[in-house]
Amino acid sequence: MNGHCHAAMTLFRGLADDLSLADWLNNHIFPAEAKHVTPDMVYWCSKLAAAEMILSGTTTVADGYFHEHHAAKAFADVGLRAVAAQGVIDFPAPGVPDPQEKINHAAEFLSQWRDHPLVSPAVFAHSPYTCSPKTLVAAKELARSEKTLFFIHVAETEQEADMIQGNPGDSPVRHLHKLGVLDSETVCIHAIWLDEQDLDILAETGAAAVVCPQSNLKLASGTAPLRAMLARGIRVGIGTDGAASNNRLDLFREMDICAKLHKLRDLDPVAVPVAQIINMATGGGASVLGLQKKIGRLEEGKHADIILLNLDAPHLQPVHGSDLPVYAAQGSDVQTVLINGTPVMQNRKILSFDLNETLEQVRRLADQVKKCNFS
């Protein structure tokens, strides 16, 4: 399960590569989103992301974006399980031109998708530097009242502490803790620049984290203290982030680089063992997303989310141990995917929707992007 994604951002794959996070966001991505993020774009580009994820064995995605109703509809239409979170931010955003309406808009979204068999609605506050303390508290209060998850980008860059609204210089985690928004239903995305006190706060409050190693490497944001988080019992999942900063949504690739990255970070070949990496993408990831009672293990009584790999591939032979999915397998080895007991891909063919139609629609939207210059 992919613990963090902005699925609709497949439209911006390759649009702004080799940039710092601040430059990438402020000078390229935010302007592109203001111009091109529409309900039509979110639906079709989320559908393209769903295809990429299904073809590489992902059965569940935690997504956060604007016009999230249309992302949720795309996931439901293709049969992909999702925790879909409506974006909340303190300036005019796609679908919410008046920032004063952001909480009401999120509340409407939660109401629309309550009790769906595949889509669990949630709230996504972008970050402590794009959301004021008032907004963060209001968004968390909404999530609590609806008994749903609250996602937020946290401590992604070393400079983030100096950009926090209302409390510059404090650590993002301590800032959120003082506001009372950290609890077992809060998911901190990235969680890179954490000190010992931050780690203790996450452990004490029960807040979870999702690491996105490929995106963090590409933007040179840093590497999360994964070993320290796991040692404290912090629940940790793994995600791809969006295709604009990765640029792929293959969770097998993500697991591989995550395992190797933390060996190098800690100069220890057993820093984060394979079993822990696999757990972050399965049972542990389900716990982060509040879905552990439904999915995450192949057990009687749980929903049948199952992937089958072709072990006859030369790079998967011989089989000596459980490290195969992390160090040798790749998304293209997945042959069949069942979600909620329903086959959505068989023998590498997607069964649940017309992929060619989706590709045509995304290319149409991409042609419009090519006509603009955001540099």
C-alpha positions in Angstrom: 0.0 0.0 0.0 1.2 3.4 -1.1 1.1 5.6 2.1 1.4 9.0 0.3 0.6 10.1 -3.2 -0.8 13.1 -5.1 -2.2 11.0 -7.9 -3.4 13.8 -10.2 0.2 15.1 -10.4 0.9 12.5 -13.0 0.1 15.4 -15.4 3.2 17.2 -14.2 5.6 14.2 -14.4 8.9 15.6 -15.7 7.6 19.2 -15.8 10.1 20.6 -13.3 13.1 18.3 -12.6 16.4 18.9 -10.8 15.2 21.7 -8.6 15.1 22.5 -4.8 11.7 22.0 -3.1 11.1 25.7 -2.7 11.9 26.5 -6.3 10.0 23.4 -7.5 6.9 24.3 -5.6 6.7 28.1 -5.8 8.0 28.7 -9.3 6.8 25.7 -11.1 4.2 23.4 -9.4 2.0 26.0 -7.7 1.7 28.0 -11.0 1.0 24.9 -13.0 -1.7 23.8 -10.5 -3.3 27.2 -10.6 -3.6 27.0 -14.4 -4.4 23.3 -15.0 -6.0 21.6 -12.0 -9.6 21.1 -12.8 -12.1 18.4 -12.0 -11.5 16.9 -15.4 -7.7 16.9 -14.9 -7.9 15.4 -11.4 -10.2 12.6 -12.6 -8.2 11.4 -15.6 -4.8 11.9 -14.1 -5.8 10.1 -11.0 -7.0 7.3 -13.2 -3.6 7.2 -14.9 -1.9 7.0 -11.5 -4.3 4.2 -10.5 -3.3 2.3 -13.7 0.4 2.7 -12.9 -0.1 1.6 -9.3 -2.2 -1.4 -10.2 0.3 -2.5 -12.9 3.0 -2.4 -10.2 1.1 -4.2 -7.5 -0.3 -1.4 -5.3 -3.8 -2.2 -4.0 -4.3 0.7 -1.6 -3.2 4.4 -1.9 -3.4 7.3 0.5 -4.0 10.3 -1.7 -4.2 14.0 -0.9 -5.0 16.8 -3.4 -7.5 19.4 -4.5 -10.8 18.5 -6.2 -10.4 15.3 -4.3 -13.9 14.2 -4.9 -12.9 13.5 -8.5 -9.8 11.6 -7.5 -11.9 9.5 -5.2 -14.3 8.9 -8.1 -11.4 7.8 -10.3 -10.2 5.3 -7.6 -13.7 3.9 -7.1 -14.3 3.6 -10.8 -11.1 1.5 -11.3 -11.5 -0.5 -8.1 -8.4 0.8 -6.3 -8.8 1.0 -2.5 -8.0 4.5 -1.3 -7.8 6.8 1.6 -8.6 10.0 -0.2 -7.9 13.3 1.6 -9.2 16.7 0.6 -6.5 19.4 0.6 -6.6 22.3 2.9 -4.4 25.3 2.4 -4.5 29.1 3.3 -4.6 30.6 -0.2 -6.9 30.3 -3.1 -6.7 26.7 -4.4 -8.3 24.7 -7.2 -11.9 24.1 -6.4 -11.7 26.4 -3.3 -11.1 30.0 -4.7 -12.1 31.5 -1.3 -9.8 30.2 1.4 -12.5 31.0 4.0 -14.4 28.1 2.6 -11.7 25.5 2.9 -12.9 23.7 6.0 -16.5 23.7 4.8 -15.4 22.3 1.5 -13.4 19.5 3.3 -16.5 18.8 5.4 -18.7 18.4 2.3 -16.1 16.0 0.9 -16.1 13.8 4.0 -19.9 13.7 3.9 -19.9 12.6 0.2 -17.6 9.6 0.7 -18.7 8.4 4.1 -19.2 4.6 4.2 -17.9 3.8 0.7 -16.7 0.2 0.4 -13.3 1.2 -1.2 -12.8 4.9 -0.5 -12.2 6.2 3.0 -12.3 10.1 3.1 -9.8 12.1 5.1 -8.4 15.6 5.6 -5.0 16.7 4.2 -3.6 20.0 5.6 -0.7 20.8 3.3 1.9 21.9 5.8 2.7 24.1 8.8 4.1 26.8 6.5 1.0 27.0 4.2 -1.6 26.6 6.9 -1.9 29.0 9.9 -2.4 27.6 13.4 -6.1 28.5 13.2 -6.4 26.5 10.0 -4.5 23.5 11.4 -6.6 23.4 14.5 -9.9 23.7 12.5 -8.8 21.0 10.0 -7.9 18.6 12.9 -11.1 19.4 14.7 -13.1 18.5 11.6 -11.1 15.2 11.2 -11.7 14.3 14.9 -15.4 15.1 14.6 -15.7 12.8 11.6 -13.4 10.1 13.1 -11.1 10.2 10.1 -7.4 10.6 9.4 -5.5 13.9 9.3 -2.5 14.0 7.0 0.1 16.8 6.9 3.6 17.3 5.3 6.0 17.7 8.2 9.7 18.5 8.5 10.4 17.9 4.8 13.3 20.4 4.6 15.8 21.8 7.0 14.4 25.3 6.3 10.8 24.5 7.2 11.1 25.5 10.8 11.8 29.1 9.7 8.7 29.2 7.5 6.1 28.1 10.0 3.2 30.4 10.2 2.8 32.0 13.7 5.8 30.3 15.3 9.0 30.6 13.1 12.0 28.8 14.4 10.2 26.1 16.3 10.4 22.6 15.0 7.4 21.6 12.9 6.6 18.6 15.2 6.8 20.7 18.4 4.6 23.4 16.7 1.9 20.8 15.8 2.2 19.3 19.3 1.6 22.7 21.0 -1.5 23.1 18.8 -2.8 19.7 19.9 -3.1 18.2 16.5 -0.8 15.2 17.0 -2.6 11.9 18.0 -3.0 8.4 16.7 -5.2 9.6 13.8 -2.5 12.0 12.5 -0.1 11.0 9.8 3.1 13.0 9.3 4.4 12.8 5.8 8.2 12.9 5.1 9.3 13.4 8.7 12.9 14.0 7.8 14.3 16.8 10.0 13.4 15.4 13.4 15.5 15.7 16.6 15.3 13.4 19.7 12.5 15.5 21.2 10.5 15.4 18.0 10.8 11.6 17.9 9.7 11.3 21.5 6.7 13.5 20.8 5.6 11.3 17.9 6.0 8.2 20.0 4.1 9.6 23.0 1.2 11.0 20.9 0.9 7.9 18.8 1.2 9.9 15.6 2.3 7.9 12.5 4.7 8.8 9.7 5.1 8.0 6.0 8.5 8.2 4.4 8.9 8.9 0.7 12.6 8.1 -0.1 12.7 8.6 -3.8 11.0 12.0 -3.7 13.2 13.1 -0.9 16.3 12.0 -2.8 15.3 13.7 -6.0 14.6 17.0 -4.2 17.6 16.6 -1.9 15.4 17.2 1.1 17.2 14.7 3.3 16.5 11.2 4.7 14.1 10.4 7.5 15.5 8.9 10.7 13.7 5.6 10.0 15.7 3.4 12.2 15.1 5.7 15.2 11.4 5.9 14.5 10.9 2.2 14.3 13.0 1.7 17.5 10.6 4.0 19.3 7.6 2.0 18.1 6.4 4.8 15.8 4.1 3.4 13.1 5.7 4.1 9.7 4.5 3.5 6.2 6.1 4.1 2.8 4.9 6.2 -0.1 5.9 7.4 -3.5 4.7 11.0 -3.2 3.4 12.4 -6.5 4.8 11.6 -10.0 6.0 15.2 -10.3 8.7 14.6 -7.6 9.5 10.9 -8.0 8.8 10.3 -11.1 7.3 6.8 -10.8 4.7 5.2 -8.6 6.3 1.7 -8.3 6.3 0.7 -4.6 8.7 -2.2 -5.3 11.2 0.4 -6.5 10.4 2.5 -3.4 11.0 -0.4 -1.0 14.4 -1.3 -2.6 15.8 2.3 -2.4 14.4 2.7 1.1 16.2 -0.3 2.4 19.5 0.6 0.8 19.3 4.3 1.6 19.1 3.7 5.3 22.0 1.2 5.2 24.1 4.1 3.8 22.6 6.7 6.1 23.5 4.8 9.2 26.6 3.0 7.7 25.0 -0.2 8.9 24.0 -3.1 6.5 21.3 -4.2 8.9 19.9 -0.7 9.7 16.4 -1.5 8.6 15.9 -5.2 7.8 13.9 -6.5 4.9 11.1 -7.7 7.1 10.5 -4.2 8.4 10.5 -2.7 4.9 7.9 -5.2 3.7 5.8 -4.5 6.8 5.8 -0.8 6.1 4.2 -1.6 2.7 1.8 -4.1 4.0 0.5 -4.7 7.6 2.4 -1.7 9.1 1.1 0.5 6.2 -2.4 -0.7 6.9 -2.0 0.4 10.6 -0.8 3.8 9.5 -3.9 4.2 7.4 -6.3 2.9 10.0 -7.2 -0.1 7.8 -5.5 -2.9 9.8 -8.8 -4.6 10.7 -9.6 -4.9 7.0 -6.3 -5.4 5.1 -2.6 -5.7 5.4 -2.3 -9.5 6.0 -3.5 -12.6 4.2 -5.8 -13.8 7.0 -9.2 -15.3 7.3 -11.8 -12.6 7.7 -9.8 -9.8 6.0 -10.6 -8.4 2.6 -8.9 -10.1 -0.3 -6.3 -7.6 -1.5 -3.8 -10.0 -3.2 -1.1 -9.6 -5.8 0.6 -12.5 -7.7 4.2 -12.2 -9.1 5.7 -14.2 -11.9 8.6 -15.9 -10.2 9.8 -17.4 -13.5 11.5 -14.2 -14.4 15.3 -14.8 -14.5 16.0 -12.0 -12.0 13.8 -13.7 -9.4 15.5 -17.1 -9.5 16.6 -18.9 -7.5 14.5 -18.1 -4.4 16.6 -18.2 -1.2 14.7 -16.1 1.2 12.2 -13.3 2.0 14.3 -10.5 0.7 13.1 -11.2 -2.9 10.3 -8.6 -3.0 12.6 -5.8 -1.9 16.0 -6.4 -3.5 15.1 -8.3 -6.7 11.4 -7.8 -7.7 10.0 -4.8 -9.6 6.5 -3.7 -10.3 6.5 -5.2 -13.8 6.8 -8.7 -12.2 3.2 -8.4 -10.9 0.9 -10.5 -13.1 -2.4 -10.4 -11.3 -4.1 -8.0 -8.8 -7.2 -8.6 -6.8 -8.7 -5.8 -4.7 -11.6 -6.6 -2.3 -11.8 -10.0 -3.9 -12.3 -8.6 -7.4 -9.7 -9.2 -10.2 -8.7 -5.7 -11.5 -5.6 -7.0 -13.5 -4.9 -10.4 -14.9 -1.9 -11.5 -16.9 -0.7 -7.8 -17.0 -4.0 -6.7 -18.5 -6.2 -4.2 -16.6 -9.7 -5.4 -16.4 -11.5 -2.7 -14.6 -11.3 0.2 -17.1 -10.1 1.2 -20.5 -6.5 2.2 -20.1 -6.2 3.5 -23.7 -9.1 6.0 -23.1 -7.3 7.3 -20.0 -4.0 7.7 -21.9 -5.7 9.6 -24.6 -7.4 12.0 -22.1 -4.2 12.6 -20.2 -2.3 13.3 -23.5 -5.0 15.9 -24.3 -4.5 17.6 -21.0 -0.7 17.4 -21.3 -0.9 19.2 -24.7 -2.4 22.2 -22.8 0.5 22.2 -20.3 3.1 22.2 -23.0 1.7 25.5 -24.3 2.6 27.2 -21.0 5.9 28.3 -19.6 6.2 28.3 -15.8 10.0 28.9 -15.5 
